[in-house]
Amino acid sequence: MAKCEICEKEVNYQMQVSHSHRRTSRTFKPNVQSVKVNDNGTPRKMNVCTRCLRSGKVERI
């Protein structure tokens, strides 16, 4: 689902705590984009997070 194929960043589960200290679980999803990438000379579609796109870990086509 929401998982980066470069850095393996995926969904993170944590607790949301209200003012009265009631706890409910919530999810934090990374910003994953489906992008055409140059993978060893061959074009390929990959799911990449925006952090990897910005830092230049992936060459976009």
N, CA, C and O atoms as a printed pandas DataFrame, in Angstrom:
     atom_number atom_name residue_name chain_id  residue_number  x_coord  y_coord  z_coord
0              1         N          MET        A               1    0.845   -1.184    0.000
1              2        CA          MET        A               1    0.000    0.000    0.000
2              3         C          MET        A               1    0.887    1.243    0.000
3              4         O          MET        A               1    1.514    1.548   -1.015
4              5         N          ALA        A               2    0.951    1.958    1.108
5              6        CA          ALA        A               2    1.767    3.172    1.172
6              7         C          ALA        A               2    3.154    2.809    1.662
7              8         O          ALA        A               2    3.446    2.928    2.852
8              9         N          LYS        A               3    4.022    2.360    0.740
9             10        CA          LYS        A               3    5.373    1.971    1.111
10            11         C          LYS        A               3    6.334    2.411    0.016
11            12         O          LYS        A               3    6.105    2.146   -1.165
12            13         N          CYS        A               4    7.404    3.081    0.410
13            14        CA          CYS        A               4    8.416    3.538   -0.535
14            15         C          CYS        A               4    9.321    2.364   -0.892
15            16         O          CYS        A               4    9.778    1.635   -0.012
16            17         N          GLU        A               5    9.577    2.183   -2.194
17            18        CA          GLU        A               5   10.419    1.077   -2.636
18            19         C          GLU        A               5   11.904    1.405   -2.521
19            20         O          GLU        A               5   12.737    0.520   -2.719
20            21         N          ILE        A               6   12.259    2.646   -2.207
21            22        CA          ILE        A               6   13.659    3.043   -2.073
22            23         C          ILE        A               6   14.098    2.959   -0.614
23            24         O          ILE        A               6   15.050    2.245   -0.299
24            25         N          CYS        A               7   13.424    3.670    0.273
25            26        CA          CYS        A               7   13.849    3.740    1.673
26            27         C          CYS        A               7   13.017    2.862    2.602
27            28         O          CYS        A               7   13.246    2.855    3.811
28            29         N          GLU        A               8   12.044    2.114    2.048
29            30        CA          GLU        A               8   11.204    1.190    2.827
30            31         C          GLU        A               8   10.346    1.906    3.877
31            32         O          GLU        A               8    9.927    1.287    4.854
32            33         N          LYS        A               9   10.084    3.197    3.684
33            34        CA          LYS        A               9    9.215    3.921    4.614
34            35         C          LYS        A               9    7.784    3.439    4.413
35            36         O          LYS        A               9    7.321    3.326    3.278
36            37         N          GLU        A              10    7.073    3.151    5.522
37            38        CA          GLU        A              10    5.726    2.614    5.414
38            39         C          GLU        A              10    4.819    3.220    6.474
39            40         O          GLU        A              10    5.220    4.140    7.187
40            41         N          VAL        A              11    3.597    2.706    6.580
41            42        CA          VAL        A              11    2.599    3.230    7.499
42            43         C          VAL        A              11    3.079    3.065    8.934
43            44         O          VAL        A              11    3.635    2.031    9.302
44            45         N          ASN        A              12    2.852    4.116    9.748
45            46        CA          ASN        A              12    3.264    4.126   11.143
46            47         C          ASN        A              12    2.007    4.267   12.007
47            48         O          ASN        A              12    1.194    5.162   11.776
48            49         N          TYR        A              13    1.847    3.391   12.994
49            50        CA          TYR        A              13    0.686    3.408   13.884
50            51         C          TYR        A              13    1.085    4.006   15.222
51            52         O          TYR        A              13    2.069    3.593   15.835
52            53         N          GLN        A              14    0.291    5.000   15.671
53            54        CA          GLN        A              14    0.541    5.620   16.971
54            55         C          GLN        A              14   -0.781    5.911   17.648
55            56         O          GLN        A              14   -1.848    5.722   17.064
56            57         N          MET        A              15   -0.702    6.375   18.891
57            58        CA          MET        A              15   -1.904    6.690   19.649
58            59         C          MET        A              15   -2.204    8.185   19.591
59            60         O          MET        A              15   -1.311    9.023   19.713
60            61         N          GLN        A              16   -3.470    8.491   19.405
61            62        CA          GLN        A              16   -3.930    9.869   19.478
62            63         C          GLN        A              16   -4.529   10.047   20.865
63            64         O          GLN        A              16   -5.440    9.314   21.251
64            65         N          VAL        A              17   -4.019   11.018   21.613
65            66        CA          VAL        A              17   -4.437   11.202   22.995
66            67         C          VAL        A              17   -5.212   12.499   23.102
67            68         O          VAL        A              17   -4.701   13.565   22.758
68            69         N          SER        A              18   -6.450   12.410   23.582
69            70        CA          SER        A              18   -7.286   13.595   23.719
70            71         C          SER        A              18   -6.962   14.337   25.016
71            72         O          SER        A              18   -6.113   13.902   25.794
72            73         N          HIS        A              19   -7.636   15.442   25.238
73            74        CA          HIS        A              19   -7.422   16.235   26.445
74            75         C          HIS        A              19   -7.794   15.443   27.696
75            76         O          HIS        A              19   -7.150   15.581   28.737
76            77         N          SER        A              20   -8.840   14.608   27.593
77            78        CA          SER        A              20   -9.249   13.782   28.731
78            79         C          SER        A              20   -8.457   12.477   28.798
79            80         O          SER        A              20   -8.782   11.587   29.584
80            81         N          HIS        A              21   -7.442   12.373   27.990
81            82        CA          HIS        A              21   -6.507   11.249   27.931
82            83         C          HIS        A              21   -7.142    9.951   27.437
83            84         O          HIS        A              21   -6.672    8.864   27.772
84            85         N          ARG        A              22   -8.209   10.058   26.641
85            86        CA          ARG        A              22   -8.743    8.880   25.946
86            87         C          ARG        A              22   -7.813    8.598   24.782
87            88         O          ARG        A              22   -7.399    9.516   24.074
88            89         N          ARG        A              23   -7.484    7.336   24.582
89            90        CA          ARG        A              23   -6.508    6.981   23.552
90            91         C          ARG        A              23   -7.166    6.193   22.433
91            92         O          ARG        A              23   -7.866    5.210   22.678
92            93         N          THR        A              24   -6.937    6.632   21.210
93            94        CA          THR        A              24   -7.399    5.916   20.029
94            95         C          THR        A              24   -6.229    5.796   19.069
95            96         O          THR        A              24   -5.373    6.678   19.014
96            97         N          SER        A              25   -6.191    4.716   18.318
97            98        CA          SER        A              25   -5.073    4.521   17.394
98            99         C          SER        A              25   -5.324    5.299   16.113
99           100         O          SER        A              25   -6.466    5.454   15.680
100          101         N          ARG        A              26   -4.265    5.776   15.524
101          102        CA          ARG        A              26   -4.352    6.474   14.248
102          103         C          ARG        A              26   -3.138    6.102   13.413
103          104         O          ARG        A              26   -2.154    5.575   13.931
104          105         N          THR        A              27   -3.216    6.384   12.104
105          106        CA          THR        A              27   -2.135    6.004   11.199
106          107         C          THR        A              27   -1.496    7.249   10.604
107          108         O          THR        A              27   -2.163    8.252   10.351
108          109         N          PHE        A              28   -0.198    7.161   10.390
109          110        CA          PHE        A              28    0.554    8.181    9.679
110          111         C          PHE        A              28    1.071    7.537    8.404
111          112         O          PHE        A              28    1.868    6.600    8.457
112          113         N          LYS        A              29    0.620    8.037    7.255
113          114        CA          LYS        A              29    1.025    7.466    5.974
114          115         C          LYS        A              29    2.042    8.375    5.302
115          116         O          LYS        A              29    1.869    9.594    5.309
116          117         N          PRO        A              30    3.100    7.813    4.721
117          118        CA          PRO        A              30    4.064    8.633    3.984
118          119         C          PRO        A              30    3.462    9.101    2.666
119          120         O          PRO        A              30    2.550    8.474    2.127
120          121         N          ASN        A              31    3.982   10.205    2.160
121          122        CA          ASN        A              31    3.505   10.762    0.894
122          123         C          ASN        A              31    4.181    9.991   -0.241
123          124         O          ASN        A              31    5.278   10.346   -0.672
124          125         N          VAL        A              32    3.519    8.932   -0.722
125          126        CA          VAL        A              32    4.080    8.047   -1.736
126          127         C          VAL        A              32    3.450    8.359   -3.087
127          128         O          VAL        A              32    2.228    8.424   -3.216
128          129         N          GLN        A              33    4.298    8.550   -4.088
129          130        CA          GLN        A              33    3.855    8.864   -5.442
130          131         C          GLN        A              33    4.249    7.730   -6.383
131          132         O          GLN        A              33    5.313    7.131   -6.229
132          133         N          SER        A              34    3.395    7.439   -7.355
133          134        CA          SER        A              34    3.726    6.471   -8.391
134          135         C          SER        A              34    4.434    7.224   -9.509
135          136         O          SER        A              34    3.832    8.077  -10.162
136          137         N          VAL        A              35    5.722    6.912   -9.736
137          138        CA          VAL        A              35    6.577    7.716  -10.609
138          139         C          VAL        A              35    7.297    6.804  -11.591
139          140         O          VAL        A              35    7.687    5.691  -11.239
140          141         N          LYS        A              36    7.476    7.279  -12.838
141          142        CA          LYS        A              36    8.322    6.567  -13.798
142          143         C          LYS        A              36    9.772    6.885  -13.475
143          144         O          LYS        A              36   10.164    8.049  -13.395
144          145         N          VAL        A              37   10.573    5.819  -13.286
145          146        CA          VAL        A              37   11.943    5.965  -12.816
146          147         C          VAL        A              37   12.886    5.240  -13.769
147          148         O          VAL        A              37   12.522    4.235  -14.379
148          149         N          ASN        A              38   14.104    5.766  -13.887
149          150        CA          ASN        A              38   15.143    5.103  -14.655
150          151         C          ASN        A              38   15.856    4.121  -13.730
151          152         O          ASN        A              38   16.665    4.533  -12.898
152          153         N          ASP        A              39   15.564    2.818  -13.865
153          154        CA          ASP        A              39   16.127    1.783  -12.997
154          155         C          ASP        A              39   17.153    0.966  -13.783
155          156         O          ASP        A              39   16.802    0.038  -14.511
156          157         N          ASN        A              40   18.436    1.333  -13.619
157          158        CA          ASN        A              40   19.542    0.680  -14.338
158          159         C          ASN        A              40   19.347    0.704  -15.854
159          160         O          ASN        A              40   19.595   -0.289  -16.537
160          161         N          GLY        A              41   18.904    1.838  -16.362
161          162        CA          GLY        A              41   18.749    2.007  -17.802
162          163         C          GLY        A              41   17.394    1.610  -18.342
163          164         O          GLY        A              41   17.111    1.884  -19.508
164          165         N          THR        A              42   16.540    0.979  -17.553
165          166        CA          THR        A              42   15.214    0.591  -18.015
166          167         C          THR        A              42   14.156    1.408  -17.301
167          168         O          THR        A              42   14.195    1.536  -16.077
168          169         N          PRO        A              43   13.200    1.969  -18.055
169          170        CA          PRO        A              43   12.123    2.722  -17.416
170          171         C          PRO        A              43   11.180    1.787  -16.662
171          172         O          PRO        A              43   10.819    0.719  -17.155
172          173         N          ARG        A              44   10.788    2.209  -15.460
173          174        CA          ARG        A              44    9.949    1.383  -14.609
174          175         C          ARG        A              44    9.113    2.265  -13.700
175          176         O          ARG        A              44    9.571    3.322  -13.265
176          177         N          LYS        A              45    7.891    1.837  -13.409
177          178        CA          LYS        A              45    7.053    2.578  -12.473
178          179         C          LYS        A              45    7.332    2.079  -11.062
179          180         O          LYS        A              45    7.337    0.875  -10.806
180          181         N          MET        A              46    7.566    3.022  -10.148
181          182        CA          MET        A              46    7.846    2.673   -8.757
182          183         C          MET        A              46    7.031    3.561   -7.835
183          184         O          MET        A              46    6.633    4.665   -8.207
184          185         N          ASN        A              47    6.785    3.063   -6.620
185          186        CA          ASN        A              47    6.172    3.859   -5.572
186          187         C          ASN        A              47    7.297    4.463   -4.743
187          188         O          ASN        A              47    8.027    3.749   -4.055
188          189         N          VAL        A              48    7.433    5.805   -4.815
189          190        CA          VAL        A              48    8.542    6.495   -4.173
190          191         C          VAL        A              48    7.989    7.613   -3.303
191          192         O          VAL        A              48    7.078    8.330   -3.718
192          193         N          CYS        A              49    8.536    7.768   -2.094
193          194        CA          CYS        A              49    8.101    8.860   -1.224
194          195         C          CYS        A              49    8.716   10.173   -1.713
195          196         O          CYS        A              49    9.733   10.166   -2.406
196          197         N          THR        A              50    8.108   11.271   -1.358
197          198        CA          THR        A              50    8.558   12.575   -1.829
198          199         C          THR        A              50    9.896   12.966   -1.238
199          200         O          THR        A              50   10.610   13.773   -1.833
200          201         N          ARG        A              51   10.260   12.421   -0.088
201          202        CA          ARG        A              51   11.566   12.692    0.503
202          203         C          ARG        A              51   12.673   12.140   -0.387
203          204         O          ARG        A              51   13.696   12.798   -0.576
204          205         N          CYS        A              52   12.484   10.942   -0.937
205          206        CA          CYS        A              52   13.475   10.349   -1.843
206          207         C          CYS        A              52   13.520   11.089   -3.177
207          208         O          CYS        A              52   14.587   11.210   -3.779
208          209         N          LEU        A              53   12.382   11.583   -3.643
209          210        CA          LEU        A              53   12.352   12.349   -4.892
210          211         C          LEU        A              53   13.112   13.653   -4.738
211          212         O          LEU        A              53   13.876   14.035   -5.625
212          213         N          ARG        A              54   12.909   14.348   -3.609
213          214        CA          ARG        A              54   13.563   15.632   -3.376
214          215         C          ARG        A              54   15.055   15.491   -3.183
215          216         O          ARG        A              54   15.826   16.327   -3.654
216          217         N          SER        A              55   15.480   14.424   -2.484
217          218        CA          SER        A              55   16.891   14.270   -2.158
218          219         C          SER        A              55   17.713   13.745   -3.341
219          220         O          SER        A              55   18.942   13.724   -3.279
220          221         N          GLY        A              56   17.039   13.323   -4.416
221          222        CA          GLY        A              56   17.752   12.894   -5.605
222          223         C          GLY        A              56   18.192   11.437   -5.554
223          224         O          GLY        A              56   19.109   11.055   -6.281
224          225         N          LYS        A              57   17.570   10.618   -4.725
225          226        CA          LYS        A              57   17.915    9.199   -4.674
226          227         C          LYS        A              57   17.393    8.450   -5.893
227          228         O          LYS        A              57   17.809    7.322   -6.160
228          229         N          VAL        A              58   16.469    9.086   -6.642
229          230        CA          VAL        A              58   15.830    8.455   -7.790
230          231         C          VAL        A              58   15.949    9.392   -8.983
231          232         O          VAL        A              58   15.790   10.605   -8.843
232          233         N          GLU        A              59   16.228    8.833  -10.153
233          234        CA          GLU        A              59   16.262    9.627  -11.379
234          235         C          GLU        A              59   14.920    9.490  -12.077
235          236         O          GLU        A              59   14.568    8.414  -12.560
236          237         N          ARG        A              60   14.179   10.579  -12.126
237          238        CA          ARG        A              60   12.837   10.585  -12.701
238          239         C          ARG        A              60   12.911   10.747  -14.214
239          240         O          ARG        A              60   13.774   11.457  -14.730
240          241         N          ILE        A              61   11.991   10.079  -14.926
241          242        CA          ILE        A              61   11.940   10.202  -16.392
242          243         C          ILE        A              61   10.871   11.208  -16.782
243          244         O          ILE        A              61   10.664   11.460  -17.969
